[in-house]
Amino acid sequence: MSAEKAAASYRPVKFIDRMEGNNNHIVLLYDNPEYADLMIARYLLNGLEKGESCIFFTPDEPETIEGRLSAQGIDVDSYKRTDSLRIHRIERSDEGKLDALGTLKRIGKESTIGMKPPYRFVGRTITDIESKEGMQLGLALEKTAHEHFEEFGCSQMCYYDISRIEQSRRDEWIKGLLKSHHHVIYASEPDKAVAFETMLLEDENEE
């Protein structure tokens, strides 16, 4: 599936193209890395074309991420030269003793040195989503981030591979993620993919 063909009809692409303003906290759930890369690249490209500073923070090798973005049509080298796009590597070592708000602020500050706002981030701080402890820590961090989100003055897409989320409480974890984001995108096959504002779920619960 080419990026151009997918962008023409894929519902989550249309949703993210219509998204306006800053301070959007998005959770991307996926079961197919190809569709996840499509959405991540589209989200970043929309920001780059608006003149925003885009940062992808990851524990992976930057070259790996750059290759994935290039495969989706982003001219990575060009945007890196203008310092509009950065791949910021984070460490896995201190996940278990996390000061949630402090860590988020530190990563935001370190990763944007010399860049100009508005900022657009992709990534998540907790890499362990396969254990109960990792998911508990991840949800606590997402909750803190969401409660203080306006303080950061940015937009962010957090991404989760559904197949890797701890299995025994997966539905509970996903519900928790939805509560801590403004928008959800489920990137899957076109007939399954959806995207919407999570406030719609709150309205349903109230009824």
Stockholm file with secondary structure:
# STOCKHOLM 1.0

chainA/1-207         MSAEKAAASYRPVKFIDRMEGNNNHIVLLYDNPEYADLMIARYLLNGLEKGESCIFFTPDEPETIEGRLSAQGIDVDSYKRTDSLRIHRIERSDEGKLDALGTLKRIGKESTIGMKPPYRFVGRTITDIESKEGMQLGLALEKTAHEHFEEFGCSQMCYYDISRIEQSRRDEWIKGLLKSHHHVIYASEPDKAVAFETMLLEDENEE
#=GR chainA/1-207 SS CCHHHHHHHCHHHHHHHHCCSSCCEEEEEESCHHHHHHHHHHHHHHHHHTTCEEEEEESSCHHHHHHHHHHTTCCHHHHHHTTCEEEEECCSTTGGGCCHHHHHHHHHHHHTTTCCSSEEEECCSCCCCSSHHHHHHHHHHHHHHHHTHHHHCEEEEEEEEGGGSCSTTHHHHHHHHHHTCSEEEEESSTTTCEEEETHHHHHHHHC
#=GC SS_cons         CCHHHHHHHCHHHHHHHHCCSSCCEEEEEESCHHHHHHHHHHHHHHHHHTTCEEEEEESSCHHHHHHHHHHTTCCHHHHHHTTCEEEEECCSTTGGGCCHHHHHHHHHHHHTTTCCSSEEEECCSCCCCSSHHHHHHHHHHHHHHHHTHHHHCEEEEEEEEGGGSCSTTHHHHHHHHHHTCSEEEEESSTTTCEEEETHHHHHHHHC
//
